[in-house]
Amino acid sequence: MPASFTQYITVAPHHLDGNQHINNLVYLQMILDIAGAHWQDVVPPDFPEHHVWLIRRHEIDYLAQGFLGDELEITTWVGQFTNVTWERHATITRRSDGKILAKGISTWMLVDMQRQRPIRLEAGIWGIFA
């Protein structure tokens, strides 16, 4: 199983909606941000810059509300892959009580932006996350 990657944040006023809890779009942004941070943590220095990860699908379950000042643990890990897609999982947990506020699965594709084509996921790529 590939290693997970974790970051911590404290809920700030800009994370809240009109009901004074974390906006659903903020959860999505947190999932995108942790995916990008994980990639930046493991990407080899010689990886082609014109190869970028693009989203194909997001699925998020909103399980509980988060509030101003909550300390959150955001964790991601990679899951199953096909020839050109890769699942990435994420959980957002309130640290004070261990309650999972949201969890999601995103499907990503690695794309060669010069050719505008998906790149076949081979051992050299998925081995980065091992």
N, C-alpha and C positions, 0 to 999 in steps of 0.2 A: 504494500500500500504506500503510495507517495506520501511524503511528509506534508503536514499542514503548515499554514502560515497564519500568524495572528497579529492583530494590532488592537490598540485600546484607544477609545475616545470618550470624552465627556460631552453629554448632550448640551448644546448651546442654544441660545434663543433662535438663531437662524435655522435650526433643525425642526422647529415647531410649526404646526399649522394653526388655524383659527381655533381649534379645540384644545390647544396647549399640550398636544402630544406630538411625537415624531411623525412628520408627514410621510405618507407612503412613498413618495418620490425620493425622499431622503434615504430610505432603506435601499432603494434601487441604486442610488448614487454610492452608498456605502459598499454595496456589493461590487460595483464597477471599480471603485477606488482600491479595494483590497485585492482584486484580481490584478490590476495594474501594478500595485506595489509588490505583489508576489512575483510577477513576471520580472520586474526590474531587479528584484533580489537574486534571481537565478539565471537571468539571460547571460549567455557567454559574450565576452567583449567582441568576438568576431562574428556575431550573428548579423545577417544582412539587415540593414536599416529599412529597406523597402519591403520587408516581410512584417506584416502587422496582423494582430488579432482583431477580428470583427465579430460582432454578436449576430447570432442567427435566431436565438430564442431566449426569453427569460420566463421563469415560472417562480413566483414568490408566494409563500404562505405567510400572512400576517397573523401572528398568534397572540400577541399581547401588546399593550401600549407602553411606550417609553416616554419619560418626562424630563423636563429641564433638570440638569444636574446629575442624571443617571450616568453611571460609568458603564460603558459597554465594551464587551469583548467581541471582536469581529474575526471570525476564523474562516479560512477557505482551504480547499484542497481540490485536486483534479480527480476526475472519475473516469468513466468509460469513454472510449474513443472509437471512431470509425476511421476510414481512410482519410477523411477531410474534416471531421468535426470532433470536438472534445467537450465533454461535460465538465463544468466547474461548480462545485458545491460551496455554499456559504451559510454560516449561522451568525446571528446577532443576538448576543446574550447579555442580560443585565447582570453585572458582577455581584451586586449586593445580595441577590436571592437565587442566582443561577437560572432564572426564568428565560427561556428562549423567546425573544420578541418577534423574530422573523427568521425564516430560512428559505433558501432559494437554490435553484439549479439553473445555470445558464449554459447554453450551447454556443461554443465559439468555433470559428474557422480561422486558420492561418492563411493569409492571402498575400500573394506577390502583387504589390500595387503597380509595379512597372508593367506586368503582363495582364493585370486585372483578372487573375485566376487563383482559385484555391490551391494550396500546396498540400501534397500528400504527406500525412503525418507518419514519419518513419522513426526508427529507434533513436536517431540522433536528436530528434525533437522531443519525443516523449521521455527520453532518458534524462532530459534537463530537470524534470520534476521528481525523478526517482530519489 
